[in-house]
Amino acid sequence: MKLLLVYGTTEGQTHKVARFVAGHLAHRGHQTRIVSAIEATAAANPREFDAVVIAASVHTGRYQSAIIHFVRKHLAAINARPNAFLSISLSAASNDENDARGLDRCVADFTQRTGWIPQHTHHVAGAFRYRSYGLLKRWAMRYIARRKGVSTDTSRDHELTDWPELARFADLLAGEAERAPRNRPG
Ligand SMILES: Cc1cc2nc3c(=O)[nH]c(=O)nc-3n(C[C@H](O)[C@H](O)[C@H](O)COP(=O)(O)O)c2cc1C
Protein backbone atom coordinates (compact mmCIF):
# COMPACT_ATOMS: atom_id res chain seq x y z
CA MET A 1 0.00 0.00 0.00
CA LYS A 2 1.26 3.46 -0.91
CA LEU A 3 0.25 6.14 1.56
CA LEU A 4 0.68 9.89 1.29
CA LEU A 5 0.97 11.70 4.60
CA VAL A 6 0.82 15.49 4.40
CA TYR A 7 1.42 17.38 7.62
CA GLY A 8 1.27 20.88 9.01
CA THR A 9 3.29 21.66 12.10
CA THR A 10 4.20 24.77 14.06
CA GLU A 11 6.53 23.46 16.76
CA GLY A 12 7.36 20.03 15.34
CA GLN A 13 5.17 17.54 17.20
CA THR A 14 2.95 16.82 14.19
CA HIS A 15 6.05 16.15 12.11
CA LYS A 16 7.11 13.64 14.76
CA VAL A 17 3.63 12.07 14.66
CA ALA A 18 3.88 11.84 10.84
CA ARG A 19 7.33 10.24 11.05
CA PHE A 20 6.06 7.74 13.60
CA VAL A 21 3.09 6.68 11.44
CA ALA A 22 5.35 6.35 8.38
CA GLY A 23 7.96 4.35 10.32
CA HIS A 24 5.32 2.07 11.80
CA LEU A 25 3.75 1.35 8.39
CA ALA A 26 7.13 0.91 6.69
CA HIS A 27 7.89 -1.75 9.30
CA ARG A 28 4.80 -3.58 8.08
CA GLY A 29 5.87 -3.38 4.44
CA HIS A 30 3.92 -0.31 3.31
CA GLN A 31 5.37 2.64 1.41
CA THR A 32 4.72 6.03 2.94
CA ARG A 33 5.70 9.43 1.67
CA ILE A 34 5.69 12.26 4.21
CA VAL A 35 5.43 15.78 2.87
CA SER A 36 5.13 19.10 4.66
CA ALA A 37 2.10 21.03 3.40
CA ILE A 38 4.34 24.07 3.02
CA GLU A 39 6.65 22.23 0.64
CA ALA A 40 3.96 20.15 -1.06
CA THR A 41 4.82 19.93 -4.76
CA ALA A 42 3.89 17.75 -7.70
CA ALA A 43 5.56 14.88 -5.84
CA ALA A 44 2.69 15.00 -3.35
CA ASN A 45 -0.15 14.27 -5.72
CA PRO A 46 -2.78 12.14 -3.92
CA ARG A 47 -3.73 10.54 -7.27
CA GLU A 48 -0.51 8.55 -7.12
CA PHE A 49 -1.31 6.97 -3.76
CA ASP A 50 -3.68 4.34 -2.37
CA ALA A 51 -4.57 6.31 0.76
CA VAL A 52 -4.08 9.81 2.13
CA VAL A 53 -3.55 11.00 5.69
CA ILE A 54 -3.62 14.69 6.54
CA ALA A 55 -2.11 15.67 9.89
CA ALA A 56 -2.27 19.14 11.43
CA SER A 57 -2.09 20.75 14.85
CA VAL A 58 -4.44 23.12 16.60
CA HIS A 59 -3.22 26.61 17.47
CA THR A 60 -5.84 28.89 19.00
CA GLY A 61 -8.61 26.85 17.45
CA ARG A 62 -7.19 26.67 13.91
CA TYR A 63 -5.14 24.29 11.80
CA GLN A 64 -2.22 25.41 9.62
CA SER A 65 -3.38 27.37 6.57
CA ALA A 66 -0.99 25.43 4.27
CA ILE A 67 -2.97 22.29 5.14
CA ILE A 68 -6.23 24.01 4.32
CA HIS A 69 -4.83 25.05 0.91
CA PHE A 70 -3.56 21.54 0.21
CA VAL A 71 -6.86 19.87 1.06
CA ARG A 72 -8.87 22.36 -0.99
CA LYS A 73 -6.60 21.86 -3.99
CA HIS A 74 -6.72 18.06 -3.88
CA LEU A 75 -10.19 17.51 -2.46
CA ALA A 76 -11.51 15.26 -5.24
CA ALA A 77 -8.47 12.97 -5.19
CA ILE A 78 -8.47 12.78 -1.38
CA ASN A 79 -12.16 11.89 -1.33
CA ALA A 80 -11.64 9.22 -4.00
CA ARG A 81 -9.40 7.06 -1.78
CA PRO A 82 -9.30 5.91 1.85
CA ASN A 83 -8.45 9.00 3.88
CA ALA A 84 -8.03 10.19 7.44
CA PHE A 85 -7.39 13.35 9.38
CA LEU A 86 -5.02 13.36 12.36
CA SER A 87 -5.75 16.33 14.58
CA ILE A 88 -2.95 17.06 17.05
CA SER A 89 -3.81 19.15 20.09
CA LEU A 90 -3.50 19.38 23.84
CA SER A 91 -7.26 19.14 24.27
CA ALA A 92 -7.00 15.57 22.96
CA ALA A 93 -5.24 14.67 26.22
CA SER A 94 -8.07 16.07 28.33
CA ASN A 95 -11.10 14.40 29.89
CA ASP A 96 -12.93 17.72 30.09
CA GLU A 97 -16.12 17.82 28.03
CA ASN A 98 -15.50 21.47 27.13
CA ASP A 99 -12.18 20.52 25.56
CA ALA A 100 -13.88 17.78 23.54
CA ARG A 101 -16.53 20.24 22.36
CA GLY A 102 -13.79 22.75 21.49
CA LEU A 103 -12.10 20.13 19.29
CA ASP A 104 -15.40 19.34 17.59
CA ARG A 105 -15.69 23.04 16.73
CA CYS A 106 -12.11 23.10 15.34
CA VAL A 107 -12.86 20.12 13.08
CA ALA A 108 -16.20 21.62 12.00
CA ASP A 109 -14.44 24.88 11.09
CA PHE A 110 -11.79 22.92 9.18
CA THR A 111 -14.49 21.01 7.28
CA GLN A 112 -16.25 24.22 6.47
CA ARG A 113 -13.04 25.80 5.16
CA THR A 114 -11.92 22.81 3.10
CA GLY A 115 -15.14 21.05 2.13
CA TRP A 116 -13.53 17.80 3.29
CA ILE A 117 -15.37 15.36 5.53
CA PRO A 118 -12.61 12.87 6.46
CA GLN A 119 -13.53 9.19 6.55
CA HIS A 120 -11.76 9.07 9.91
CA THR A 121 -10.86 11.87 12.26
CA HIS A 122 -8.43 10.81 14.93
CA HIS A 123 -7.50 13.10 17.81
CA VAL A 124 -3.89 12.78 18.92
CA ALA A 125 -2.53 14.36 22.09
CA GLY A 126 0.38 16.68 21.28
CA ALA A 127 3.13 18.16 23.42
CA PHE A 128 4.27 21.14 25.42
CA ARG A 129 7.36 22.00 23.42
CA TYR A 130 8.66 24.62 25.81
CA ARG A 131 12.08 24.68 24.17
CA SER A 132 10.65 25.88 20.85
CA TYR A 133 8.56 28.68 22.36
CA GLY A 134 9.54 32.30 22.64
CA LEU A 135 9.23 34.05 25.98
CA LEU A 136 5.55 34.99 25.75
CA LYS A 137 4.40 31.67 24.35
CA ARG A 138 6.39 29.81 27.01
CA TRP A 139 4.77 31.86 29.73
CA ALA A 140 1.26 31.29 28.31
CA MET A 141 1.80 27.56 27.81
CA ARG A 142 3.25 27.20 31.30
CA TYR A 143 0.09 28.83 32.65
CA ILE A 144 -2.07 26.33 30.72
CA ALA A 145 0.12 23.44 31.89
CA ARG A 146 -0.32 24.47 35.51
CA ARG A 147 -4.11 24.59 35.10
CA LYS A 148 -4.07 21.17 33.43
CA GLY A 149 -1.78 19.60 36.00
CA VAL A 150 1.05 19.06 33.49
CA SER A 151 4.70 19.73 34.35
CA THR A 152 5.69 23.40 34.29
CA ASP A 153 9.41 22.60 34.01
CA THR A 154 10.20 24.66 30.92
CA SER A 155 13.75 23.35 30.66
CA ARG A 156 12.43 20.35 28.75
CA ASP A 157 9.51 19.36 26.50
CA HIS A 158 6.55 17.32 27.75
CA GLU A 159 5.00 14.89 25.36
CA LEU A 160 1.45 13.64 25.90
CA THR A 161 1.22 11.63 22.66
CA ASP A 162 -0.01 8.05 23.11
CA TRP A 163 2.25 6.23 20.61
CA PRO A 164 0.78 2.70 20.98
CA GLU A 165 -2.70 4.12 20.35
CA LEU A 166 -1.43 5.93 17.26
CA ALA A 167 0.12 2.67 16.02
CA ARG A 168 -3.26 0.93 16.38
CA PHE A 169 -4.90 3.68 14.36
CA ALA A 170 -2.25 3.41 11.62
CA ASP A 171 -2.85 -0.37 11.44
CA LEU A 172 -6.59 0.16 11.14
CA LEU A 173 -6.14 2.61 8.29
CA ALA A 174 -3.62 0.40 6.48
CA GLY A 175 -6.01 -2.57 6.75
CA GLU A 176 -8.81 -0.51 5.29
CA ALA A 177 -6.65 0.81 2.44
CA GLU A 178 -5.53 -2.74 1.59
CA ARG A 179 -9.13 -3.94 1.32
CA ALA A 180 -10.37 -0.92 -0.67
CA PRO A 181 -10.66 -1.33 -4.45
CA ARG A 182 -7.90 0.36 -6.51
CA ASN A 183 -8.37 2.43 -9.68
CA ARG A 184 -9.74 5.61 -8.27
CA PRO A 185 -8.72 8.67 -10.28
CA GLY A 186 -10.47 11.45 -8.31
C1 LIG B 1 0.22 29.25 20.77
C2 LIG B 1 -0.42 27.90 20.95
C3 LIG B 1 -1.80 27.79 20.85
C4 LIG B 1 -2.41 26.54 21.02
N1 LIG B 1 -3.78 26.45 20.92
C5 LIG B 1 -4.37 25.26 21.19
C6 LIG B 1 -5.80 25.16 21.17
O1 LIG B 1 -6.54 26.11 20.85
N2 LIG B 1 -6.35 23.97 21.49
C7 LIG B 1 -5.57 22.87 21.82
O2 LIG B 1 -6.13 21.83 22.14
N3 LIG B 1 -4.22 22.93 21.80
C8 LIG B 1 -3.61 24.10 21.50
N4 LIG B 1 -2.25 24.18 21.48
C9 LIG B 1 -1.46 22.98 21.70
C10 LIG B 1 -0.87 22.41 20.39
O3 LIG B 1 -1.90 21.90 19.56
C11 LIG B 1 0.11 21.28 20.77
O4 LIG B 1 1.18 21.86 21.47
C12 LIG B 1 0.61 20.50 19.57
O5 LIG B 1 1.46 19.48 20.03
C13 LIG B 1 1.33 21.39 18.58
O6 LIG B 1 1.77 20.62 17.49
P1 LIG B 1 2.94 21.10 16.52
O7 LIG B 1 4.21 21.06 17.34
O8 LIG B 1 2.96 20.11 15.43
O9 LIG B 1 2.58 22.45 16.06
C14 LIG B 1 -1.62 25.39 21.30
C15 LIG B 1 -0.23 25.53 21.38
C16 LIG B 1 0.37 26.75 21.20
C17 LIG B 1 1.87 26.85 21.31
Ligand as a Chemical Component Dictionary entry (heavy atoms), coordinates in Angstrom:
data_LIG
# 
_chem_comp.id                   LIG 
_chem_comp.type                 NON-POLYMER 
_chem_comp.pdbx_formal_charge   0 
_chem_comp.three_letter_code    LIG 
# 
loop_
_chem_comp_atom.comp_id 
_chem_comp_atom.atom_id 
_chem_comp_atom.alt_atom_id 
_chem_comp_atom.type_symbol 
_chem_comp_atom.charge 
_chem_comp_atom.model_Cartn_x 
_chem_comp_atom.model_Cartn_y 
_chem_comp_atom.model_Cartn_z 
_chem_comp_atom.pdbx_ordinal 
LIG C1  C1  C 0 0.218  29.252 20.774 1  
LIG C2  C2  C 0 -0.420 27.898 20.948 2  
LIG C3  C3  C 0 -1.805 27.787 20.847 3  
LIG C4  C4  C 0 -2.410 26.536 21.017 4  
LIG N1  N1  N 0 -3.777 26.450 20.922 5  
LIG C5  C5  C 0 -4.375 25.261 21.188 6  
LIG C6  C6  C 0 -5.800 25.159 21.170 7  
LIG O1  O1  O 0 -6.535 26.105 20.849 8  
LIG N2  N2  N 0 -6.353 23.968 21.491 9  
LIG C7  C7  C 0 -5.569 22.874 21.824 10 
LIG O2  O2  O 0 -6.125 21.831 22.137 11 
LIG N3  N3  N 0 -4.220 22.931 21.803 12 
LIG C8  C8  C 0 -3.607 24.097 21.498 13 
LIG N4  N4  N 0 -2.245 24.182 21.479 14 
LIG C9  C9  C 0 -1.458 22.978 21.703 15 
LIG C10 C10 C 0 -0.869 22.406 20.387 16 
LIG O3  O3  O 0 -1.901 21.897 19.564 17 
LIG C11 C11 C 0 0.113  21.276 20.769 18 
LIG O4  O4  O 0 1.181  21.864 21.471 19 
LIG C12 C12 C 0 0.610  20.496 19.570 20 
LIG O5  O5  O 0 1.462  19.484 20.030 21 
LIG C13 C13 C 0 1.334  21.391 18.581 22 
LIG O6  O6  O 0 1.766  20.616 17.490 23 
LIG P1  P1  P 0 2.938  21.100 16.525 24 
LIG O7  O7  O 0 4.206  21.060 17.339 25 
LIG O8  O8  O 0 2.956  20.115 15.431 26 
LIG O9  O9  O 0 2.583  22.447 16.061 27 
LIG C14 C14 C 0 -1.616 25.395 21.304 28 
LIG C15 C15 C 0 -0.228 25.526 21.376 29 
LIG C16 C16 C 0 0.373  26.754 21.203 30 
LIG C17 C17 C 0 1.872  26.852 21.314 31 
# 
loop_
_chem_comp_bond.comp_id 
_chem_comp_bond.atom_id_1 
_chem_comp_bond.atom_id_2 
_chem_comp_bond.value_order 
_chem_comp_bond.pdbx_ordinal 
LIG C1  C2  SING 1  
LIG C2  C3  SING 2  
LIG C2  C16 DOUB 3  
LIG C3  C4  DOUB 4  
LIG C4  N1  SING 5  
LIG C4  C14 SING 6  
LIG N1  C5  DOUB 7  
LIG C5  C6  SING 8  
LIG C5  C8  SING 9  
LIG C6  O1  DOUB 10 
LIG C6  N2  SING 11 
LIG N2  C7  SING 12 
LIG C7  O2  DOUB 13 
LIG C7  N3  SING 14 
LIG N3  C8  DOUB 15 
LIG C8  N4  SING 16 
LIG N4  C9  SING 17 
LIG N4  C14 SING 18 
LIG C9  C10 SING 19 
LIG C10 O3  SING 20 
LIG C10 C11 SING 21 
LIG C11 O4  SING 22 
LIG C11 C12 SING 23 
LIG C12 O5  SING 24 
LIG C12 C13 SING 25 
LIG C13 O6  SING 26 
LIG O6  P1  SING 27 
LIG P1  O7  DOUB 28 
LIG P1  O8  SING 29 
LIG P1  O9  SING 30 
LIG C14 C15 DOUB 31 
LIG C15 C16 SING 32 
LIG C16 C17 SING 33 
# 
